[in-house]
Amino acid sequence: MFRRRTALSVSATAALLAATPLLAACSGDAHPGAAAIVDGKRITVAQLQAKVKDVRAAQAKSPQGGQLIMNTGRLSLATLNGMIFDEVLARGAKDAGVTVTRGDIQKWRARAEKQAGGAERLKAMWLQQGVAPDEVDAMVRNQLLLDGLAKHLGADRGKPQGQQKLVQALAKTSRSMGIDVNPRFGKWDDQQVILGETKDPWIITEHVKQQV
């Protein structure tokens, strides 16, 4: 069993808003083929679909494939949420001078694999949250960037005050990037740094240092 620590104070529900407001700046006509525009950079629907397909293929190979798929029914939205957040976090970390090396990722992952009971067990855990095996290093990098950014801000991620300080910094970065989401996927919330009320993989899976 694993005990998770949330990074930010956000909604834990996986359900989207029943009706999402239309966005004036981002629509199928304004940005054909785009799921979102982040700081002028297109996240295409094709890119999003490729990531979702990668996760579904891995889940289908699991003995618990049916349950995994059922538990990640909103995978497209959660995946887009993570793709947008990746860009926000990368910018926030860069502005703060926070960097992560390949060696840092390998050390963190080695410790996590040991605590999880092996590399395959760790991959299976992340897959439960909609993260494909080949994306694990990217997720680990995010955890390290979040740790580094929190340290830069003097924020304790284990306390509500620290979480709030971190979310405020990321919200400021998010607003500066002019994030525009195709209304079919919902609306980006700069204040909470999240897409609608989706669950965000970087939050759900944060710190796989938990007790086994």
N, C-alpha and C positions, 0 to 999 in steps of 0.2 A: 504494500500500500504506500501511496505517496502523498505527502502533505504539501499543498501548493500555496505559495505566497503571492498574492496579487500585487502588481506593480502600481496600479492607479485605481482610484475609486471610480469604477465604471459599472454599468449595469451588467449583471451576470446572466441575464436571459439571452437565449439564442434566437428568440423570435424577433422578426422585423416589425416595424410599425405597419399596421394594417393598411394605411394609405400614406404613401410618401409624397411630400410636396414636390411639385415640378420645379426644376431649376431653369432659370432664364438663360444662364450662360452655357450650359452643357446639355446638349440634346443630340439625338441621332443625326439631325440636320447640321448642327453646328460643328460636331466632331464625329463624322461618320467612322464607324469601326472602333471608336474609343470607348473604353469602360470608364476611364477617368483621365483628367489632365492634371498633372502635378508639377508646378513650377515650370509650365510650358512643355513638359515632357508627357507624351502619350503613353498610357498603359492601355494596350489594345485588347479588344475582346478575345482575339486569337491568343495572345499571351496568357490571359486569364484562363481560357479554356484549356490550354496546354498544361498549366499547373494543376488544374482540377483533374484532368485526365491522368496525370502522373500519380496523384494521390489515389484515385479510384482504382487504378491498375494495381498498385501496391496493396490496397485494402482487399481487393478481390483474391489475391494470393494467400491472404491470411486465413487460418482456420475459423476465425471469428469475423470473416469478411462481411457477412450479412448484417451482423450487429454493428460493426464499425460504420458501414454505409448508412444504416438507419440513424446512428447517433450523430452523424455529420451531414444531415440532410440539407443544410444551408451552406454547403461547402463553397459554392461559387462566391457568395457574399462574404463569408469569412476570409476566403483567400484574397479577394480584392481588398478587403480591409487590411490584411497583412501587407499586401504589396504597397499600398499607399503609406502605411505606417513605416515601412522600411525606408521610404524616401525621406520622411519627416525625421526619423531617428538619425539617418545618415547625415542629413544637413545639420541637425542640432549638435551631433557629436563633432562634426567637422568645425563648426563655428566655435565650439568649446575647446578645440584642440585635442579631442579624445581620439586615440587610435587603438586598433587591435591588430596584433600580429598573428600569423599562421600558427606560431608556436603557442600563443595564448589560447587559441581555439583548441589545439590538440591537447594541451594540459587540462583545460576545463572538461573537455569531452572524455578524456581518460578517467578523470575522477568520477564523472557522472556514470560512465559505463561500469566502473567498479561498484559503485553504490547501487546501481540498478540490477546488477547481477549479470553483466555481460553486454557486449555491443548489440546483439540482436534484441535483447530485452529492452534496451534503451530505444532502439528504433521502433519497436512495437509500441512503446509508451507514447512516443511522439506521433505515431501513426493514428493512435486513438484520438488525437487532437487535430487530425487533418493535415499533418506534416509528412510529406513523402521522405523516404530514407535519404535521397540525395539532397534534401534541403536541410538536414540536421545541422551541418556545419554553419549554414547561414543563420539558423535560429540561435545557435550557440554564440555566434558573433553578435547578434542583437542583444543577448543577455549581457555580454561583456561591455558592449557600448552603453547599455543602460546603467550598468554598475559604474562605468567610468564617468558618465554624465552626472549621475547622482553624487559621486565623490566630488566632482568639479563644483557642483552646486552646494555641497555640504548638506545633502539631503539623505536621511536615513530611510531607505526603501521599506524598512520593516515597521515604520510608524506612519500614522495618518498624515502628520505634518510633513513628513518627508515625501510621501506620495503626492501630496498637494503641491509641494514645491516643484517636484519633477514634472507634474502635469502642466503646471503654469508655464514652465520653460518650453515644453514641447508644444503647448497651445500657441505660444507666441511664434514659434518657428512655423507651425502649421498655417497660421494666418498669413504669414509672409510669403507662403508658397502658392497662394491662389488656387487651392484645390477645388476642382470642378468634377463632380461625379455624374455620369449619365443617369438620369432619373429612373431608369429601369432597375438600377442597382441600389437606389436609395439616396440619402443625402449625408454628406460628410459633416461631422460636428467638430469644428475647430476647438471648441471649449473642452470637450472630453477627449479629443484626438481619436475618434472612432467613427465608423460608418454605421449610422443608425443605431440600432441596439444589438448589433452582431457581437458574437464573441470573437475576440482577437487572439489569434494563435500566440503572438508574442506575450500576451498577458497570461493566457491559460497555462501555457507550458513553462512559464518563467521559473528558472532555477530548479533543475532536476537534481538538486542536492538533497532532496528530501529523504526522510528515513525509509528504509526498506523493511 
